[in-house]
Amino acid sequence: MAEREITEEQVKLILRRPIGAPQPGNRPDTLELRGMLGNRTLKVWVDSVDVERVVSLAWKDERR
C-alpha cells in the first residue's frame, strides 16, 4: 500500500461504498471493487467469501 501511496482509510472507504456491484476478480475466488478518490479510481480485490480480506489493490491507471 505504501508503495502505491494508498492509505488504509482509502481502502476502508472503498470497502464501505464501492461504485456499482462487485465484479469477478483477476484471480479465482476474488471480487473486484472500485471507488473514486478525488479524480482517480482505486481498484481493490477482495476474497469472494471474506470481503473484508484484501488480496490486492491498485490505482486504475497503473499497469499490472
Phi and psi restraints in degrees (value plus and minus 20) as a CYANA .aco file:
   2 ALA   PHI     -82.4   -42.4
   2 ALA   PSI     -59.1   -19.1
   3 GLU   PHI     -81.4   -41.4
   3 GLU   PSI     -53.9   -13.9
   4 ARG   PHI    -117.2   -77.2
   4 ARG   PSI     -14.0    26.0
   5 GLU   PHI      36.4    76.4
   5 GLU   PSI      28.1    68.1
   6 ILE   PHI    -137.7   -97.7
   6 ILE   PSI     109.5   149.5
   7 THR   PHI    -114.3   -74.3
   7 THR   PSI     140.4   180.4
   8 GLU   PHI     -81.1   -41.1
   8 GLU   PSI     -57.8   -17.8
   9 GLU   PHI     -83.6   -43.6
   9 GLU   PSI     -58.8   -18.8
  10 GLN   PHI     -83.3   -43.3
  10 GLN   PSI     -62.4   -22.4
  11 VAL   PHI     -83.5   -43.5
  11 VAL   PSI     -64.9   -24.9
  12 LYS   PHI     -80.2   -40.2
  12 LYS   PSI     -57.6   -17.6
  13 LEU   PHI     -82.1   -42.1
  13 LEU   PSI     -64.5   -24.5
  14 ILE   PHI     -85.1   -45.1
  14 ILE   PSI     -60.7   -20.7
  15 LEU   PHI     -83.1   -43.1
  15 LEU   PSI     -56.4   -16.4
  16 ARG   PHI     -96.4   -56.4
  16 ARG   PSI     -58.7   -18.7
  17 ARG   PHI    -158.4  -118.4
  17 ARG   PSI      50.1    90.1
  18 PRO   PHI     -91.5   -51.5
  18 PRO   PSI     139.3   179.3
  19 ILE   PHI    -107.9   -67.9
  19 ILE   PSI     101.9   141.9
  20 GLY   PHI      53.0    93.0
  20 GLY   PSI    -195.9  -155.9
  21 ALA   PHI    -101.0   -61.0
  21 ALA   PSI     130.5   170.5
  22 PRO   PHI     -78.6   -38.6
  22 PRO   PSI     124.0   164.0
  23 GLN   PHI    -130.6   -90.6
  23 GLN   PSI     138.2   178.2
  24 PRO   PHI     -77.2   -37.2
  24 PRO   PSI     119.1   159.1
  25 GLY   PHI     -98.7   -58.7
  25 GLY   PSI    -198.9  -158.9
  26 ASN   PHI    -105.8   -65.8
  26 ASN   PSI     -21.5    18.5
  27 ARG   PHI    -150.4  -110.4
  27 ARG   PSI     135.2   175.2
  28 PRO   PHI     -78.1   -38.1
  28 PRO   PSI     126.4   166.4
  29 ASP   PHI      43.4    83.4
  29 ASP   PSI       8.6    48.6
  30 THR   PHI    -147.0  -107.0
  30 THR   PSI     138.3   178.3
  31 LEU   PHI    -144.0  -104.0
  31 LEU   PSI     128.8   168.8
  32 GLU   PHI    -127.5   -87.5
  32 GLU   PSI     106.7   146.7
  33 LEU   PHI    -132.5   -92.5
  33 LEU   PSI     125.2   165.2
  34 ARG   PHI    -149.2  -109.2
  34 ARG   PSI     131.2   171.2
  35 GLY   PHI    -176.3  -136.3
  35 GLY   PSI     134.8   174.8
  36 MET   PHI    -114.2   -74.2
  36 MET   PSI     112.3   152.3
  37 LEU   PHI    -149.1  -109.1
  37 LEU   PSI      84.0   124.0
  38 GLY   PHI      47.5    87.5
  38 GLY   PSI    -145.8  -105.8
  39 ASN   PHI    -125.1   -85.1
  39 ASN   PSI      -3.2    36.8
  40 ARG   PHI    -138.9   -98.9
  40 ARG   PSI     130.6   170.6
  41 THR   PHI    -123.2   -83.2
  41 THR   PSI     107.8   147.8
  42 LEU   PHI    -123.7   -83.7
  42 LEU   PSI     109.0   149.0
  43 LYS   PHI    -123.9   -83.9
  43 LYS   PSI     111.4   151.4
  44 VAL   PHI    -146.8  -106.8
  44 VAL   PSI     103.9   143.9
  45 TRP   PHI    -119.9   -79.9
  45 TRP   PSI     110.0   150.0
  46 VAL   PHI    -145.7  -105.7
  46 VAL   PSI     141.5   181.5
  47 ASP   PHI     -84.1   -44.1
  47 ASP   PSI     115.7   155.7
  48 SER   PHI     -89.8   -49.8
  48 SER   PSI     -40.9    -0.9
  49 VAL   PHI    -113.9   -73.9
  49 VAL   PSI     -65.8   -25.8
  50 ASP   PHI    -130.1   -90.1
  50 ASP   PSI      66.5   106.5
  51 VAL   PHI     -88.7   -48.7
  51 VAL   PSI     -25.5    14.5
  52 GLU   PHI    -103.7   -63.7
  52 GLU   PSI     -32.7     7.3
  53 ARG   PHI    -112.0   -72.0
  53 ARG   PSI      86.5   126.5
  54 VAL   PHI     -99.5   -59.5
  54 VAL   PSI     109.6   149.6
  55 VAL   PHI    -116.2   -76.2
  55 VAL   PSI     -61.6   -21.6
  56 SER   PHI    -180.9  -140.9
  56 SER   PSI     148.1   188.1
  57 LEU   PHI    -179.4  -139.4
  57 LEU   PSI     136.2   176.2
  58 ALA   PHI    -187.0  -147.0
  58 ALA   PSI     135.2   175.2
  59 TRP   PHI     -93.5   -53.5
  59 TRP   PSI     124.0   164.0
  60 LYS   PHI     -77.9   -37.9
  60 LYS   PSI     -54.4   -14.4
  61 ASP   PHI    -102.0   -62.0
  61 ASP   PSI     -20.0    20.0
  62 GLU   PHI    -102.0   -62.0
  62 GLU   PSI     125.8   165.8
  63 ARG   PHI    -101.3   -61.3
  63 ARG   PSI     115.8   155.8
